[in-house]
């Protein structure tokens, strides 16, 4: 029979795996107020709740960058799941720890550009275990989704965001939700700093300075 310290040792081991599997500082900090569900994330969000609620153990999200996978990984990490990003580039050591996390029956949430079935770099045992989990594609936001996000963030920040500014940002900025969120944060800060309304010239200054 295991001694009274065995459970503590196992918990420390799982925490150690979580820290080594993913540099948490590389993820955006999860802000519920900044998140807006889109058609492309709806299925993944439902699957994530199933994993975090104990109805499933593993969620494998895949799809192009900028769709919200990192944001959902940050949410999963904040609620105690073991997470792993960019499976297609994960070193064998990290893969082994991820495999042990699966064996430990803790919630696991991972993300990659391609479906797990198409990743040739994965260790066979890990790939087999991941394929037993939920496989959900995260589709990048549409133009309407991005417009909705900008308006949503403006509302959270209590900014008046003219439609001309929305058009200007979407034409010139990338489609990554992280980049757009950073642009809005900079617009908010610059507007307060200069005591100016949000206008196209102010948006131009933010984009020209970089974020």
C-alpha positions in Angstrom: 0.0 0.0 0.0 1.3 3.5 -0.8 2.3 5.6 2.1 0.5 8.9 3.0 3.0 10.9 0.9 2.4 9.1 -2.3 -0.6 11.2 -3.4 1.4 14.4 -2.7 4.3 13.2 -4.7 1.9 12.4 -7.6 0.3 15.8 -7.5 3.7 17.5 -7.5 4.6 15.3 -10.5 1.5 16.4 -12.4 2.2 20.0 -11.7 5.8 19.6 -12.8 4.5 18.1 -16.1 2.2 21.0 -16.6 5.0 23.5 -16.2 7.3 21.6 -18.5 4.8 20.9 -21.2 4.0 24.5 -21.8 5.6 27.8 -21.0 2.5 29.4 -19.6 4.0 32.9 -20.1 3.8 32.2 -23.9 0.0 32.1 -23.7 -2.2 35.1 -23.5 -3.7 35.6 -20.0 -7.3 34.5 -20.1 -9.7 37.4 -19.8 -13.3 36.2 -19.9 -14.5 39.7 -20.8 -12.4 39.8 -23.9 -13.7 36.4 -25.3 -16.4 36.3 -27.8 -17.8 33.0 -29.0 -17.8 32.5 -32.8 -19.1 29.8 -35.1 -15.5 28.7 -35.5 -15.0 28.2 -31.7 -18.4 27.0 -30.5 -17.7 23.3 -30.9 -14.3 23.6 -29.3 -15.7 25.5 -26.3 -18.4 22.8 -25.7 -15.7 20.1 -25.9 -13.5 22.0 -23.6 -16.3 22.2 -21.0 -16.8 18.5 -21.3 -13.1 17.9 -20.5 -13.0 20.4 -17.7 -16.2 19.0 -16.3 -14.9 15.5 -16.2 -17.1 14.1 -19.0 -14.0 13.5 -21.2 -10.3 13.4 -20.5 -8.7 14.9 -23.6 -9.4 17.6 -26.2 -7.2 17.9 -29.3 -7.9 21.2 -31.1 -6.5 21.9 -34.6 -6.6 24.7 -37.2 -4.7 27.7 -38.5 -3.2 30.3 -36.1 -5.4 33.2 -35.0 -8.6 31.2 -34.4 -8.5 31.2 -30.6 -6.8 27.9 -29.7 -4.2 29.6 -27.5 -6.9 31.5 -25.7 -8.7 28.3 -24.9 -5.5 26.6 -23.8 -5.0 29.5 -21.4 -8.5 29.0 -20.0 -7.8 25.2 -19.7 -4.5 25.9 -17.8 -6.2 28.4 -15.5 -8.7 25.6 -14.5 -6.1 22.9 -13.8 -5.7 21.0 -17.1 -2.4 19.9 -18.5 -2.0 21.8 -21.8 0.3 21.5 -24.7 0.6 23.8 -27.7 2.1 23.3 -31.2 2.1 19.5 -31.0 3.8 19.4 -34.4 6.9 20.9 -32.9 6.9 19.2 -29.5 10.1 17.5 -28.5 10.1 13.8 -27.4 10.6 14.7 -23.8 7.5 16.9 -23.7 5.6 14.2 -25.6 6.5 11.6 -22.9 5.3 13.8 -20.1 2.1 14.4 -22.0 1.7 10.6 -22.3 2.2 10.2 -18.6 -0.4 12.9 -17.9 -2.9 10.9 -20.0 -2.0 7.8 -17.9 -2.5 9.8 -14.7 -6.1 10.5 -15.9 -5.8 14.3 -15.5 -7.6 16.6 -18.0 -5.4 17.2 -21.1 -6.0 19.9 -23.7 -3.6 20.2 -26.7 -3.5 22.2 -29.9 -1.8 21.9 -33.3 -2.1 23.2 -36.8 -3.1 19.8 -38.3 -5.3 17.0 -36.9 -3.4 14.6 -34.6 -4.0 11.8 -37.1 -1.8 13.7 -39.6 1.1 14.5 -37.2 4.0 12.3 -38.1 6.3 13.5 -35.3 4.3 12.1 -32.5 5.4 9.1 -30.5 3.2 6.2 -31.5 1.9 5.5 -27.9 1.0 9.2 -27.4 -0.6 9.5 -30.8 -2.8 6.5 -30.0 -3.9 7.9 -26.7 -4.6 11.4 -28.1 -6.7 9.9 -30.8 -9.1 8.5 -28.2 -9.8 12.1 -27.2 -12.2 14.7 -28.7 -10.9 16.0 -32.1 -12.2 19.5 -32.8 -11.3 21.9 -35.6 -11.1 25.6 -34.6 -12.0 27.7 -37.6 -10.5 31.2 -37.9 -13.0 34.0 -37.4 -14.8 35.5 -40.4 -14.8 39.2 -41.2 -18.1 39.6 -39.4 -16.7 37.8 -36.3 -13.7 40.1 -36.3 -15.9 43.2 -36.5 -18.0 41.8 -33.6 -14.8 41.2 -31.6 -13.6 44.8 -32.1 -17.0 46.2 -31.1 -17.2 43.9 -28.1 -13.7 44.9 -26.9 -14.6 48.5 -27.4 -17.6 48.1 -25.2 -15.6 46.4 -22.5 -13.1 49.3 -22.6 -15.9 51.9 -22.8 -14.6 53.2 -26.1 -16.6 54.8 -28.8 -15.3 52.9 -31.9 -16.5 54.5 -35.2 -17.1 52.1 -38.1 -14.4 53.9 -40.1 -11.9 52.9 -37.5 -13.1 49.3 -37.6 -12.7 49.3 -41.4 -9.2 50.8 -41.2 -8.0 48.3 -38.7 -9.4 45.2 -40.5 -7.9 46.3 -43.8 -4.4 46.9 -42.5 -4.0 44.6 -39.5 -3.6 40.8 -39.5 -6.5 38.5 -38.7 -5.0 37.1 -35.5 -7.3 37.7 -32.5 -4.3 38.3 -30.3 -3.0 41.0 -32.6 -6.4 42.7 -32.8 -6.7 42.6 -29.0 -3.3 44.2 -28.6 -4.2 46.9 -31.1 -7.4 47.7 -29.2 -5.5 47.8 -25.9 -3.0 50.2 -27.4 -5.8 52.4 -28.8 -7.4 52.5 -25.4 -4.1 53.5 -23.7 -3.2 56.1 -26.4 -6.7 57.6 -26.3 -6.5 58.0 -22.5 -2.9 59.3 -22.6 -3.6 61.9 -25.3 -7.2 62.6 -24.1 -8.4 62.0 -27.7 -11.3 60.2 -29.2 -10.6 57.1 -31.2 -10.3 58.1 -34.8 -8.6 56.9 -38.0 -5.5 59.1 -37.4 -5.2 57.6 -33.9 -5.6 54.1 -35.3 -3.0 54.9 -37.9 -0.5 56.0 -35.2 -1.0 52.7 -33.4 -0.5 50.6 -36.4 2.5 52.5 -37.7 4.2 52.3 -34.3 3.6 48.6 -34.1 2.1 46.7 -31.1 
